[in-house]
Amino acid sequence: MANSNSFTSHFVELRSRLIKSIFIILFIFIISYTFAEEIYNFLVQPYASAVKDDQNARRLIFTALHETFITYLKVAFFAALFLGSPILLIQIYKFIAPGLYKNEKKAILPYLIFTPILFLLGGLLVYYLVMPLAIKFFLSFETVGSTTSLPIQLEAKVNEYLSLIMRLIFAFGISFQLPILLNLLARIGVVNSNYLKKTRRYVIVIIFTVAAILTPPDPITQIGLAIPLLLLYELSIITVKFTEKKIDKEK
């Protein structure tokens, strides 16, 4: 009976924390929608910077009456998820923290801190490097046309552009959690540094496959995701070694 009551109380607390997180994210969504135009201007800046010296007058277009409205909703939802995810992590930590020993709390705290930092680093890589290079790559396929053919010129849709950059930011941000995942697996004994070294060649294939799935079909974004992931994997081997030493000391 006591176990049943304990499970019920834990379930109620978890539900309460999840509901609180959802309401906070919803509040951030409402605020974000108020500033949707400013967020849009921020997200569109990589495109504007990439084409600022272009001779053609560049613009983003929409082809449906409701498209701009839906785009602003997407932008607000993106900002709410981006800003609200650390709050969700904190609520999850507060839920599990009472059941942890002091040394376990110290062990899990770095993961809680570095998760949003790595996500942010992935997003910054997309914003400042990958998107500008990808835009220039795609624009290189434009043609001026001739007397017998029509020119091929980009008329980018605002919805498609924003969907692309938001998808890439989330793809890179989530992919950058690789060191966190591998270190957690090392802590529970699923993997170790020697295993990571032995499986390196298979991981390289997996990383390039995942990069091809998560990114558009162009070499810039695929390599832009794959190379940092390979570096993060090598970094993970080093941090897993460090984790193993800490586990040995705790024993």
Summary of the structure (lengths in Angstrom):
residues: 251
radius of gyration: 22.6
end to end distance: 34.9
largest distance: 85.6
contacts: 680
relative contact order: 0.10
helix: 80%
strand: 2%
